[in-house]
Amino acid sequence: MTVSNSSLEQPLLICSSDAAKLLSISEKNLWTLTKQGIIPAVRIGVRSIRYSVVVLQDLIAKNALATA
């Protein structure tokens, strides 16, 4: 498998504070949405929770309101 330089510029996973900023919501709201299963998270080890940038971008695109 080859990895291009452009894919290394953007991290695959981000922490909760960065995910909340990306979505323009509070971290508390992010945790609530994660617990409800609305926003998927990746658990790494026992305590580390990360969010996929690609999944968050897809979530934004799928939930975007259509403008007429």
PyMOL Python script that loads the backbone (N, CA, C, O; Angstrom):
from pymol import cmd

cmd.read_pdbstr("""\
ATOM      1  N   MET A   1       0.845  -1.183   0.000  1.00  0.00           N
ATOM      2  CA  MET A   1       0.000   0.000   0.000  1.00  0.00           C
ATOM      3  C   MET A   1       0.884   1.237   0.000  1.00  0.00           C
ATOM      4  O   MET A   1       1.836   1.321   0.776  1.00  0.00           O
ATOM      5  N   THR A   2       0.581   2.187  -0.854  1.00  0.00           N
ATOM      6  CA  THR A   2       1.363   3.417  -0.906  1.00  0.00           C
ATOM      7  C   THR A   2       0.565   4.555  -0.302  1.00  0.00           C
ATOM      8  O   THR A   2      -0.657   4.620  -0.437  1.00  0.00           O
ATOM      9  N   VAL A   3       1.265   5.438   0.355  1.00  0.00           N
ATOM     10  CA  VAL A   3       0.644   6.602   0.976  1.00  0.00           C
ATOM     11  C   VAL A   3       1.217   7.836   0.313  1.00  0.00           C
ATOM     12  O   VAL A   3       2.433   8.019   0.279  1.00  0.00           O
ATOM     13  N   SER A   4       0.358   8.674  -0.207  1.00  0.00           N
ATOM     14  CA  SER A   4       0.826   9.890  -0.866  1.00  0.00           C
ATOM     15  C   SER A   4       1.116  10.970   0.167  1.00  0.00           C
ATOM     16  O   SER A   4       0.615  10.914   1.290  1.00  0.00           O
ATOM     17  N   ASN A   5       1.917  11.942  -0.211  1.00  0.00           N
ATOM     18  CA  ASN A   5       2.252  13.036   0.690  1.00  0.00           C
ATOM     19  C   ASN A   5       1.027  13.856   1.061  1.00  0.00           C
ATOM     20  O   ASN A   5       0.936  14.355   2.182  1.00  0.00           O
ATOM     21  N   SER A   6       0.084  14.002   0.138  1.00  0.00           N
ATOM     22  CA  SER A   6      -1.103  14.812   0.411  1.00  0.00           C
ATOM     23  C   SER A   6      -1.965  14.193   1.504  1.00  0.00           C
ATOM     24  O   SER A   6      -2.609  14.917   2.265  1.00  0.00           O
ATOM     25  N   SER A   7      -1.988  12.853   1.594  1.00  0.00           N
ATOM     26  CA  SER A   7      -2.793  12.221   2.635  1.00  0.00           C
ATOM     27  C   SER A   7      -2.147  12.339   4.002  1.00  0.00           C
ATOM     28  O   SER A   7      -2.826  12.193   5.019  1.00  0.00           O
ATOM     29  N   LEU A   8      -0.847  12.603   4.048  1.00  0.00           N
ATOM     30  CA  LEU A   8      -0.163  12.759   5.325  1.00  0.00           C
ATOM     31  C   LEU A   8      -0.347  14.152   5.909  1.00  0.00           C
ATOM     32  O   LEU A   8      -0.109  14.355   7.100  1.00  0.00           O
ATOM     33  N   GLU A   9      -0.764  15.111   5.098  1.00  0.00           N
ATOM     34  CA  GLU A   9      -0.941  16.479   5.566  1.00  0.00           C
ATOM     35  C   GLU A   9      -2.131  16.607   6.507  1.00  0.00           C
ATOM     36  O   GLU A   9      -2.106  17.441   7.412  1.00  0.00           O
ATOM     37  N   GLN A  10      -3.149  15.819   6.320  1.00  0.00           N
ATOM     38  CA  GLN A  10      -4.346  15.860   7.146  1.00  0.00           C
ATOM     39  C   GLN A  10      -4.382  14.604   8.008  1.00  0.00           C
ATOM     40  O   GLN A  10      -4.263  13.496   7.484  1.00  0.00           O
ATOM     41  N   PRO A  11      -4.544  14.757   9.324  1.00  0.00           N
ATOM     42  CA  PRO A  11      -4.583  13.565  10.176  1.00  0.00           C
ATOM     43  C   PRO A  11      -5.840  12.740   9.914  1.00  0.00           C
ATOM     44  O   PRO A  11      -6.882  13.281   9.545  1.00  0.00           O
ATOM     45  N   LEU A  12      -5.734  11.436  10.106  1.00  0.00           N
ATOM     46  CA  LEU A  12      -6.893  10.561   9.947  1.00  0.00           C
ATOM     47  C   LEU A  12      -7.861  10.727  11.109  1.00  0.00           C
ATOM     48  O   LEU A  12      -9.077  10.706  10.922  1.00  0.00           O
ATOM     49  N   LEU A  13      -7.316  10.892  12.308  1.00  0.00           N
ATOM     50  CA  LEU A  13      -8.133  11.009  13.516  1.00  0.00           C
ATOM     51  C   LEU A  13      -7.773  12.281  14.259  1.00  0.00           C
ATOM     52  O   LEU A  13      -6.619  12.709  14.264  1.00  0.00           O
ATOM     53  N   ILE A  14      -8.787  12.886  14.894  1.00  0.00           N
ATOM     54  CA  ILE A  14      -8.554  14.095  15.689  1.00  0.00           C
ATOM     55  C   ILE A  14      -9.169  13.914  17.076  1.00  0.00           C
ATOM     56  O   ILE A  14     -10.057  13.083  17.268  1.00  0.00           O
ATOM     57  N   CYS A  15      -8.692  14.693  18.029  1.00  0.00           N
ATOM     58  CA  CYS A  15      -9.189  14.619  19.400  1.00  0.00           C
ATOM     59  C   CYS A  15     -10.563  15.288  19.508  1.00  0.00           C
ATOM     60  O   CYS A  15     -11.024  15.941  18.571  1.00  0.00           O
ATOM     61  N   SER A  16     -11.194  15.116  20.641  1.00  0.00           N
ATOM     62  CA  SER A  16     -12.555  15.627  20.829  1.00  0.00           C
ATOM     63  C   SER A  16     -12.623  17.149  20.738  1.00  0.00           C
ATOM     64  O   SER A  16     -13.591  17.685  20.198  1.00  0.00           O
ATOM     65  N   SER A  17     -11.624  17.851  21.250  1.00  0.00           N
ATOM     66  CA  SER A  17     -11.678  19.311  21.182  1.00  0.00           C
ATOM     67  C   SER A  17     -11.595  19.798  19.733  1.00  0.00           C
ATOM     68  O   SER A  17     -12.287  20.742  19.352  1.00  0.00           O
ATOM     69  N   ASP A  18     -10.754  19.159  18.934  1.00  0.00           N
ATOM     70  CA  ASP A  18     -10.661  19.535  17.519  1.00  0.00           C
ATOM     71  C   ASP A  18     -11.922  19.142  16.748  1.00  0.00           C
ATOM     72  O   ASP A  18     -12.359  19.870  15.857  1.00  0.00           O
ATOM     73  N   ALA A  19     -12.503  17.998  17.087  1.00  0.00           N
ATOM     74  CA  ALA A  19     -13.745  17.568  16.428  1.00  0.00           C
ATOM     75  C   ALA A  19     -14.882  18.535  16.748  1.00  0.00           C
ATOM     76  O   ALA A  19     -15.674  18.883  15.872  1.00  0.00           O
ATOM     77  N   ALA A  20     -14.956  18.960  17.991  1.00  0.00           N
ATOM     78  CA  ALA A  20     -16.003  19.915  18.390  1.00  0.00           C
ATOM     79  C   ALA A  20     -15.826  21.235  17.641  1.00  0.00           C
ATOM     80  O   ALA A  20     -16.804  21.833  17.193  1.00  0.00           O
ATOM     81  N   LYS A  21     -14.586  21.684  17.508  1.00  0.00           N
ATOM     82  CA  LYS A  21     -14.322  22.926  16.762  1.00  0.00           C
ATOM     83  C   LYS A  21     -14.712  22.770  15.297  1.00  0.00           C
ATOM     84  O   LYS A  21     -15.311  23.670  14.708  1.00  0.00           O
ATOM     85  N   LEU A  22     -14.368  21.616  14.710  1.00  0.00           N
ATOM     86  CA  LEU A  22     -14.707  21.358  13.309  1.00  0.00           C
ATOM     87  C   LEU A  22     -16.215  21.412  13.083  1.00  0.00           C
ATOM     88  O   LEU A  22     -16.679  21.896  12.051  1.00  0.00           O
ATOM     89  N   LEU A  23     -16.978  20.909  14.059  1.00  0.00           N
ATOM     90  CA  LEU A  23     -18.437  20.870  13.943  1.00  0.00           C
ATOM     91  C   LEU A  23     -19.117  22.120  14.500  1.00  0.00           C
ATOM     92  O   LEU A  23     -20.334  22.270  14.394  1.00  0.00           O
ATOM     93  N   SER A  24     -18.332  23.006  15.088  1.00  0.00           N
ATOM     94  CA  SER A  24     -18.858  24.237  15.707  1.00  0.00           C
ATOM     95  C   SER A  24     -19.872  23.940  16.805  1.00  0.00           C
ATOM     96  O   SER A  24     -20.923  24.575  16.892  1.00  0.00           O
ATOM     97  N   ILE A  25     -19.533  22.960  17.641  1.00  0.00           N
ATOM     98  CA  ILE A  25     -20.360  22.612  18.799  1.00  0.00           C
ATOM     99  C   ILE A  25     -19.459  22.503  20.020  1.00  0.00           C
ATOM    100  O   ILE A  25     -18.235  22.460  19.895  1.00  0.00           O
ATOM    101  N   SER A  26     -20.063  22.458  21.193  1.00  0.00           N
ATOM    102  CA  SER A  26     -19.280  22.306  22.416  1.00  0.00           C
ATOM    103  C   SER A  26     -18.818  20.854  22.557  1.00  0.00           C
ATOM    104  O   SER A  26     -19.390  19.943  21.959  1.00  0.00           O
ATOM    105  N   GLU A  27     -17.773  20.663  23.360  1.00  0.00           N
ATOM    106  CA  GLU A  27     -17.308  19.299  23.616  1.00  0.00           C
ATOM    107  C   GLU A  27     -18.374  18.495  24.352  1.00  0.00           C
ATOM    108  O   GLU A  27     -18.508  17.293  24.124  1.00  0.00           O
ATOM    109  N   LYS A  28     -19.129  19.143  25.228  1.00  0.00           N
ATOM    110  CA  LYS A  28     -20.199  18.454  25.951  1.00  0.00           C
ATOM    111  C   LYS A  28     -21.247  17.932  24.973  1.00  0.00           C
ATOM    112  O   LYS A  28     -21.709  16.798  25.096  1.00  0.00           O
ATOM    113  N   ASN A  29     -21.620  18.761  24.002  1.00  0.00           N
ATOM    114  CA  ASN A  29     -22.587  18.349  22.982  1.00  0.00           C
ATOM    115  C   ASN A  29     -22.013  17.220  22.129  1.00  0.00           C
ATOM    116  O   ASN A  29     -22.733  16.295  21.753  1.00  0.00           O
ATOM    117  N   LEU A  30     -20.713  17.297  21.823  1.00  0.00           N
ATOM    118  CA  LEU A  30     -20.059  16.236  21.057  1.00  0.00           C
ATOM    119  C   LEU A  30     -20.134  14.911  21.805  1.00  0.00           C
ATOM    120  O   LEU A  30     -20.453  13.881  21.212  1.00  0.00           O
ATOM    121  N   TRP A  31     -19.838  14.932  23.116  1.00  0.00           N
ATOM    122  CA  TRP A  31     -19.914  13.706  23.918  1.00  0.00           C
ATOM    123  C   TRP A  31     -21.332  13.154  23.943  1.00  0.00           C
ATOM    124  O   TRP A  31     -21.529  11.943  23.847  1.00  0.00           O
ATOM    125  N   THR A  32     -22.316  14.031  24.071  1.00  0.00           N
ATOM    126  CA  THR A  32     -23.718  13.598  24.085  1.00  0.00           C
ATOM    127  C   THR A  32     -24.086  12.925  22.764  1.00  0.00           C
ATOM    128  O   THR A  32     -24.689  11.852  22.758  1.00  0.00           O
ATOM    129  N   LEU A  33     -23.726  13.550  21.656  1.00  0.00           N
ATOM    130  CA  LEU A  33     -24.024  12.999  20.332  1.00  0.00           C
ATOM    131  C   LEU A  33     -23.277  11.687  20.091  1.00  0.00           C
ATOM    132  O   LEU A  33     -23.782  10.796  19.409  1.00  0.00           O
ATOM    133  N   THR A  34     -22.080  11.574  20.652  1.00  0.00           N
ATOM    134  CA  THR A  34     -21.306  10.334  20.529  1.00  0.00           C
ATOM    135  C   THR A  34     -21.974   9.216  21.321  1.00  0.00           C
ATOM    136  O   THR A  34     -22.107   8.096  20.827  1.00  0.00           O
ATOM    137  N   LYS A  35     -22.395   9.515  22.551  1.00  0.00           N
ATOM    138  CA  LYS A  35     -23.064   8.515  23.384  1.00  0.00           C
ATOM    139  C   LYS A  35     -24.384   8.071  22.766  1.00  0.00           C
ATOM    140  O   LYS A  35     -24.792   6.922  22.938  1.00  0.00           O
ATOM    141  N   GLN A  36     -25.060   8.976  22.045  1.00  0.00           N
ATOM    142  CA  GLN A  36     -26.324   8.646  21.383  1.00  0.00           C
ATOM    143  C   GLN A  36     -26.099   7.873  20.081  1.00  0.00           C
ATOM    144  O   GLN A  36     -27.056   7.385  19.480  1.00  0.00           O
ATOM    145  N   GLY A  37     -24.853   7.758  19.645  1.00  0.00           N
ATOM    146  CA  GLY A  37     -24.535   7.038  18.417  1.00  0.00           C
ATOM    147  C   GLY A  37     -24.689   7.867  17.153  1.00  0.00           C
ATOM    148  O   GLY A  37     -24.598   7.332  16.048  1.00  0.00           O
ATOM    149  N   ILE A  38     -24.921   9.157  17.301  1.00  0.00           N
ATOM    150  CA  ILE A  38     -25.104  10.035  16.147  1.00  0.00           C
ATOM    151  C   ILE A  38     -23.760  10.355  15.490  1.00  0.00           C
ATOM    152  O   ILE A  38     -23.649  10.418  14.266  1.00  0.00           O
ATOM    153  N   ILE A  39     -22.756  10.553  16.322  1.00  0.00           N
ATOM    154  CA  ILE A  39     -21.407  10.816  15.825  1.00  0.00           C
ATOM    155  C   ILE A  39     -20.518   9.652  16.246  1.00  0.00           C
ATOM    156  O   ILE A  39     -20.289   9.454  17.439  1.00  0.00           O
ATOM    157  N   PRO A  40     -20.012   8.875  15.278  1.00  0.00           N
ATOM    158  CA  PRO A  40     -19.169   7.729  15.626  1.00  0.00           C
ATOM    159  C   PRO A  40     -17.783   8.167  16.093  1.00  0.00           C
ATOM    160  O   PRO A  40     -17.247   9.177  15.637  1.00  0.00           O
ATOM    161  N   ALA A  41     -17.221   7.394  17.000  1.00  0.00           N
ATOM    162  CA  ALA A  41     -15.889   7.665  17.528  1.00  0.00           C
ATOM    163  C   ALA A  41     -15.054   6.397  17.459  1.00  0.00           C
ATOM    164  O   ALA A  41     -15.579   5.289  17.345  1.00  0.00           O
ATOM    165  N   VAL A  42     -13.755   6.582  17.532  1.00  0.00           N
ATOM    166  CA  VAL A  42     -12.808   5.469  17.526  1.00  0.00           C
ATOM    167  C   VAL A  42     -12.135   5.432  18.893  1.00  0.00           C
ATOM    168  O   VAL A  42     -11.545   6.422  19.326  1.00  0.00           O
ATOM    169  N   ARG A  43     -12.223   4.294  19.570  1.00  0.00           N
ATOM    170  CA  ARG A  43     -11.552   4.138  20.864  1.00  0.00           C
ATOM    171  C   ARG A  43     -10.187   3.522  20.616  1.00  0.00           C
ATOM    172  O   ARG A  43     -10.064   2.489  19.958  1.00  0.00           O
ATOM    173  N   ILE A  44      -9.168   4.174  21.152  1.00  0.00           N
ATOM    174  CA  ILE A  44      -7.800   3.678  21.064  1.00  0.00           C
ATOM    175  C   ILE A  44      -7.338   3.421  22.490  1.00  0.00           C
ATOM    176  O   ILE A  44      -7.148   4.355  23.270  1.00  0.00           O
ATOM    177  N   GLY A  45      -7.160   2.168  22.818  1.00  0.00           N
ATOM    178  CA  GLY A  45      -6.790   1.823  24.189  1.00  0.00           C
ATOM    179  C   GLY A  45      -7.989   1.949  25.112  1.00  0.00           C
ATOM    180  O   GLY A  45      -9.135   1.811  24.682  1.00  0.00           O
ATOM    181  N   VAL A  46      -7.720   2.210  26.375  1.00  0.00           N
ATOM    182  CA  VAL A  46      -8.772   2.255  27.387  1.00  0.00           C
ATOM    183  C   VAL A  46      -9.450   3.619  27.454  1.00  0.00           C
ATOM    184  O   VAL A  46     -10.669   3.692  27.606  1.00  0.00           O
ATOM    185  N   ARG A  47      -8.689   4.687  27.344  1.00  0.00           N
ATOM    186  CA  ARG A  47      -9.245   6.013  27.586  1.00  0.00           C
ATOM    187  C   ARG A  47      -9.273   6.958  26.395  1.00  0.00           C
ATOM    188  O   ARG A  47      -9.968   7.973  26.434  1.00  0.00           O
ATOM    189  N   SER A  48      -8.547   6.651  25.361  1.00  0.00           N
ATOM    190  CA  SER A  48      -8.401   7.584  24.256  1.00  0.00           C
ATOM    191  C   SER A  48      -9.527   7.429  23.240  1.00  0.00           C
ATOM    192  O   SER A  48      -9.752   6.348  22.696  1.00  0.00           O
ATOM    193  N   ILE A  49     -10.229   8.535  22.996  1.00  0.00           N
ATOM    194  CA  ILE A  49     -11.308   8.583  22.003  1.00  0.00           C
ATOM    195  C   ILE A  49     -10.892   9.572  20.913  1.00  0.00           C
ATOM    196  O   ILE A  49     -10.469  10.690  21.208  1.00  0.00           O
ATOM    197  N   ARG A  50     -11.013   9.158  19.674  1.00  0.00           N
ATOM    198  CA  ARG A  50     -10.686  10.023  18.547  1.00  0.00           C
ATOM    199  C   ARG A  50     -11.820   9.980  17.535  1.00  0.00           C
ATOM    200  O   ARG A  50     -12.647   9.068  17.544  1.00  0.00           O
ATOM    201  N   TYR A  51     -11.842  10.978  16.666  1.00  0.00           N
ATOM    202  CA  TYR A  51     -12.884  11.102  15.653  1.00  0.00           C
ATOM    203  C   TYR A  51     -12.239  11.144  14.282  1.00  0.00           C
ATOM    204  O   TYR A  51     -11.229  11.819  14.081  1.00  0.00           O
ATOM    205  N   SER A  52     -12.828  10.416  13.334  1.00  0.00           N
ATOM    206  CA  SER A  52     -12.326  10.381  11.971  1.00  0.00           C
ATOM    207  C   SER A  52     -12.719  11.665  11.243  1.00  0.00           C
ATOM    208  O   SER A  52     -13.891  12.043  11.215  1.00  0.00           O
ATOM    209  N   VAL A  53     -11.727  12.326  10.657  1.00  0.00           N
ATOM    210  CA  VAL A  53     -11.985  13.549   9.899  1.00  0.00           C
ATOM    211  C   VAL A  53     -12.897  13.249   8.720  1.00  0.00           C
ATOM    212  O   VAL A  53     -13.819  14.016   8.444  1.00  0.00           O
ATOM    213  N   VAL A  54     -12.656  12.154   8.026  1.00  0.00           N
ATOM    214  CA  VAL A  54     -13.464  11.780   6.858  1.00  0.00           C
ATOM    215  C   VAL A  54     -14.913  11.529   7.266  1.00  0.00           C
ATOM    216  O   VAL A  54     -15.833  11.979   6.583  1.00  0.00           O
ATOM    217  N   VAL A  55     -15.127  10.814   8.374  1.00  0.00           N
ATOM    218  CA  VAL A  55     -16.485  10.527   8.848  1.00  0.00           C
ATOM    219  C   VAL A  55     -17.194  11.825   9.238  1.00  0.00           C
ATOM    220  O   VAL A  55     -18.375  12.000   8.936  1.00  0.00           O
ATOM    221  N   LEU A  56     -16.483  12.731   9.904  1.00  0.00           N
ATOM    222  CA  LEU A  56     -17.097  14.008  10.285  1.00  0.00           C
ATOM    223  C   LEU A  56     -17.457  14.834   9.058  1.00  0.00           C
ATOM    224  O   LEU A  56     -18.518  15.456   9.019  1.00  0.00           O
ATOM    225  N   GLN A  57     -16.588  14.845   8.060  1.00  0.00           N
ATOM    226  CA  GLN A  57     -16.883  15.580   6.827  1.00  0.00           C
ATOM    227  C   GLN A  57     -18.082  14.974   6.107  1.00  0.00           C
ATOM    228  O   GLN A  57     -18.917  15.706   5.575  1.00  0.00           O
ATOM    229  N   ASP A  58     -18.176  13.655   6.084  1.00  0.00           N
ATOM    230  CA  ASP A  58     -19.332  12.986   5.480  1.00  0.00           C
ATOM    231  C   ASP A  58     -20.608  13.300   6.244  1.00  0.00           C
ATOM    232  O   ASP A  58     -21.662  13.514   5.645  1.00  0.00           O
ATOM    233  N   LEU A  59     -20.513  13.328   7.560  1.00  0.00           N
ATOM    234  CA  LEU A  59     -21.658  13.652   8.407  1.00  0.00           C
ATOM    235  C   LEU A  59     -22.166  15.066   8.110  1.00  0.00           C
ATOM    236  O   LEU A  59     -23.371  15.303   8.021  1.00  0.00           O
ATOM    237  N   ILE A  60     -21.236  15.981   7.960  1.00  0.00           N
ATOM    238  CA  ILE A  60     -21.597  17.374   7.628  1.00  0.00           C
ATOM    239  C   ILE A  60     -22.303  17.405   6.270  1.00  0.00           C
ATOM    240  O   ILE A  60     -23.354  18.031   6.127  1.00  0.00           O
ATOM    241  N   ALA A  61     -21.729  16.733   5.283  1.00  0.00           N
ATOM    242  CA  ALA A  61     -22.298  16.745   3.929  1.00  0.00           C
ATOM    243  C   ALA A  61     -23.678  16.112   3.898  1.00  0.00           C
ATOM    244  O   ALA A  61     -24.572  16.617   3.219  1.00  0.00           O
ATOM    245  N   LYS A  62     -23.867  15.007   4.627  1.00  0.00           N
ATOM    246  CA  LYS A  62     -25.145  14.313   4.618  1.00  0.00           C
ATOM    247  C   LYS A  62     -26.236  15.101   5.345  1.00  0.00           C
ATOM    248  O   LYS A  62     -27.416  14.987   5.015  1.00  0.00           O
ATOM    249  N   ASN A  63     -25.839  15.890   6.323  1.00  0.00           N
ATOM    250  CA  ASN A  63     -26.813  16.630   7.105  1.00  0.00           C
ATOM    251  C   ASN A  63     -26.962  18.087   6.677  1.00  0.00           C
ATOM    252  O   ASN A  63     -27.672  18.860   7.319  1.00  0.00           O
ATOM    253  N   ALA A  64     -26.296  18.452   5.600  1.00  0.00           N
ATOM    254  CA  ALA A  64     -26.402  19.825   5.098  1.00  0.00           C
ATOM    255  C   ALA A  64     -27.812  20.068   4.590  1.00  0.00           C
ATOM    256  O   ALA A  64     -28.390  19.230   3.897  1.00  0.00           O
ATOM    257  N   LEU A  65     -28.349  21.205   4.934  1.00  0.00           N
ATOM    258  CA  LEU A  65     -29.691  21.563   4.473  1.00  0.00           C
ATOM    259  C   LEU A  65     -29.618  22.031   3.026  1.00  0.00           C
ATOM    260  O   LEU A  65     -28.746  22.819   2.658  1.00  0.00           O
ATOM    261  N   ALA A  66     -30.518  21.549   2.235  1.00  0.00           N
ATOM    262  CA  ALA A  66     -30.570  21.970   0.830  1.00  0.00           C
ATOM    263  C   ALA A  66     -31.157  23.373   0.770  1.00  0.00           C
ATOM    264  O   ALA A  66     -32.160  23.671   1.420  1.00  0.00           O
ATOM    265  N   THR A  67     -30.525  24.220  -0.011  1.00  0.00           N
ATOM    266  CA  THR A  67     -31.037  25.586  -0.182  1.00  0.00           C
ATOM    267  C   THR A  67     -31.664  25.692  -1.562  1.00  0.00           C
ATOM    268  O   THR A  67     -31.151  25.161  -2.546  1.00  0.00           O
ATOM    269  N   ALA A  68     -32.764  26.379  -1.604  1.00  0.00           N
ATOM    270  CA  ALA A  68     -33.483  26.502  -2.881  1.00  0.00           C
ATOM    271  C   ALA A  68     -33.087  27.746  -3.612  1.00  0.00           C
ATOM    272  O   ALA A  68     -33.593  28.008  -4.703  1.00  0.00           O
TER     273      ALA A  68
END
""", "prot")
cmd.dss("prot")
cmd.show_as("cartoon", "prot")
cmd.util.cbc("prot")
cmd.orient("prot")
